[in-house]
Amino acid sequence: MSTKVQRQQLIAKIVSSQTVTSQPMLRELLRKKGIKATQATVSRDLEDLGAVKVRTTKGETTYAIPEFEPDRLSPPDQLKRVLAEWVADVQFNEPIVIVRTPPGCAHVVASALDRSRLQGLLGTVAGDDTMMCVANSKYTAKRLAKDIKQLAGLADD
């Protein structure tokens, strides 16, 4: 038997580590971990965690929890996965880098970048499908934009 906190921590871990496209899918993943939960419970847990549905570049929707463990550093492979999945375009104009994503995804990318401690990045501000990254003046926005493009698998112009 798990507590609500333990169940929600597991949900956050599952959602942050793999694509979860529906609540029934999440219930099945929980069941495989030995936790039985009703659809209503899973729905409330997702709401409590602040989970949102975001559209991937492939057109499907998946759950994301933007603020999951914000003090934890994102591993480089997780950052690459998030950027490759959701970054559509990167432009810059000193000291700002503009990153475009599918609708509803900018906050997920911003959170991953903020937690990555990427060299040259001072911080991010995210809207719905666009985010602004501020580059360290010694690092330059041009170099930061190139790094983000490379991590996202976008060709550098």
C-alpha positions as CSV (number, residue, x, y, z in Angstrom):
1,M,0.0,0.0,0.0
2,S,1.4,3.4,-0.9
3,T,0.6,6.8,0.4
4,K,-0.6,9.7,-1.7
5,V,2.8,11.3,-1.6
6,Q,4.6,8.1,-2.6
7,R,2.1,7.6,-5.5
8,Q,2.5,11.1,-6.7
9,Q,6.3,10.9,-6.5
10,L,6.2,7.8,-8.6
11,I,3.8,9.5,-11.1
12,A,6.2,12.4,-11.4
13,K,9.1,10.1,-11.9
14,I,7.2,8.1,-14.6
15,V,6.0,11.2,-16.4
16,S,9.5,12.8,-16.4
17,S,11.2,9.7,-17.7
18,Q,8.9,8.4,-20.4
19,T,6.1,9.4,-22.8
20,V,2.7,9.0,-21.1
21,T,-0.1,9.8,-23.5
22,S,-3.2,8.9,-21.4
23,Q,-4.4,8.3,-17.9
24,P,-5.2,4.6,-18.7
25,M,-1.6,4.2,-19.8
26,L,-0.4,5.8,-16.5
27,R,-2.6,3.5,-14.5
28,E,-1.1,0.5,-16.2
29,L,2.4,1.8,-15.6
30,L,1.5,2.3,-11.9
31,R,0.0,-1.2,-11.8
32,K,3.3,-2.6,-13.1
33,K,5.0,-0.9,-10.1
34,G,2.5,-2.5,-7.7
35,I,0.2,0.5,-7.2
36,K,-3.5,0.2,-7.9
37,A,-5.2,3.6,-8.5
38,T,-8.6,4.5,-10.0
39,Q,-8.9,6.8,-12.9
40,A,-10.3,9.5,-10.6
41,T,-7.3,9.2,-8.3
42,V,-4.8,9.4,-11.2
43,S,-6.7,12.4,-12.5
44,R,-6.5,14.2,-9.1
45,D,-2.8,13.3,-8.7
46,L,-2.0,14.7,-12.1
47,E,-3.9,17.9,-11.2
48,D,-2.1,18.1,-7.8
49,L,1.3,17.7,-9.5
50,G,0.4,20.5,-12.1
51,A,0.7,18.1,-15.0
52,V,-0.2,19.4,-18.4
53,K,-0.7,17.9,-21.8
54,V,1.8,19.1,-24.4
55,R,1.9,18.3,-28.1
56,T,5.1,16.7,-29.4
57,T,6.6,17.4,-32.8
58,K,5.0,14.1,-33.9
59,G,1.6,15.5,-33.2
60,E,0.7,13.3,-30.2
61,T,0.1,14.7,-26.7
62,T,1.9,13.6,-23.6
63,Y,1.9,14.5,-20.0
64,A,4.6,16.8,-18.6
65,I,5.2,18.1,-15.1
66,P,7.2,21.4,-15.6
67,E,8.2,21.9,-12.0
68,F,9.2,18.4,-11.1
69,E,12.2,18.7,-8.7
70,P,13.3,22.1,-9.9
71,D,16.5,22.1,-7.8
72,R,17.7,18.9,-9.4
73,L,20.1,19.2,-12.3
74,S,18.8,17.8,-15.6
75,P,21.1,15.1,-16.9
76,P,22.6,16.0,-20.3
77,D,20.7,13.2,-22.1
78,Q,17.3,14.4,-20.7
79,L,18.1,17.9,-21.9
80,K,18.9,16.6,-25.4
81,R,15.7,14.6,-25.4
82,V,13.5,17.5,-24.4
83,L,15.2,19.9,-26.9
84,A,15.1,17.4,-29.7
85,E,11.4,16.7,-29.0
86,W,10.1,20.3,-28.6
87,V,12.4,22.9,-30.0
88,A,11.3,24.0,-33.5
89,D,13.4,27.1,-34.1
90,V,16.2,29.1,-32.4
91,Q,17.1,32.7,-33.2
92,F,19.2,35.3,-31.3
93,N,19.9,39.0,-30.9
94,E,22.4,39.9,-28.2
95,P,21.9,39.1,-25.4
96,I,18.7,37.2,-26.0
97,V,18.0,33.8,-27.6
98,I,14.5,33.1,-28.7
99,V,13.4,29.5,-28.8
100,R,10.1,28.5,-30.5
101,T,8.2,25.3,-29.6
102,P,4.9,23.7,-30.4
103,P,1.9,25.3,-28.5
104,G,2.0,24.6,-24.7
105,C,5.6,23.4,-24.7
106,A,7.8,26.4,-23.9
107,H,7.6,26.0,-20.2
108,V,8.8,22.4,-20.3
109,V,11.8,23.4,-22.4
110,A,12.5,26.4,-20.2
111,S,12.4,24.2,-17.1
112,A,14.8,21.7,-18.6
113,L,17.2,24.5,-19.7
114,D,17.0,26.2,-16.3
115,R,17.8,22.9,-14.5
116,S,20.6,22.0,-17.0
117,R,22.9,24.8,-15.8
118,L,23.9,25.1,-19.5
119,Q,27.1,27.2,-19.8
120,G,26.4,30.8,-20.8
121,L,22.7,30.7,-19.9
122,L,21.6,33.2,-17.2
123,G,17.9,32.2,-17.2
124,T,14.7,31.8,-19.2
125,V,11.2,33.2,-19.4
126,A,8.6,31.1,-21.1
127,G,5.2,31.8,-22.7
128,D,3.0,29.3,-24.5
129,D,5.1,28.5,-27.6
130,T,8.0,30.9,-27.3
131,M,10.7,31.3,-24.7
132,M,13.4,33.9,-24.1
133,C,16.9,32.8,-22.9
134,V,19.3,35.5,-21.6
135,A,22.9,34.8,-22.4
136,N,25.9,35.8,-20.3
137,S,27.6,38.7,-22.1
138,K,31.0,36.9,-22.0
139,Y,29.5,33.8,-23.6
140,T,27.3,35.6,-26.2
141,A,23.8,34.8,-27.5
142,K,25.2,33.6,-30.8
143,R,27.2,30.9,-29.0
144,L,24.3,30.0,-26.7
145,A,21.9,29.8,-29.7
146,K,24.4,27.5,-31.5
147,D,24.6,25.2,-28.4
148,I,20.8,25.0,-28.1
149,K,20.5,24.2,-31.8
150,Q,23.1,21.5,-31.6
151,L,21.5,19.9,-28.5
152,A,18.1,20.1,-30.3
153,G,19.5,18.5,-33.4
154,L,18.7,21.5,-35.6
155,A,21.1,22.4,-38.4
156,D,23.1,25.6,-37.7
157,D,22.5,28.3,-40.4
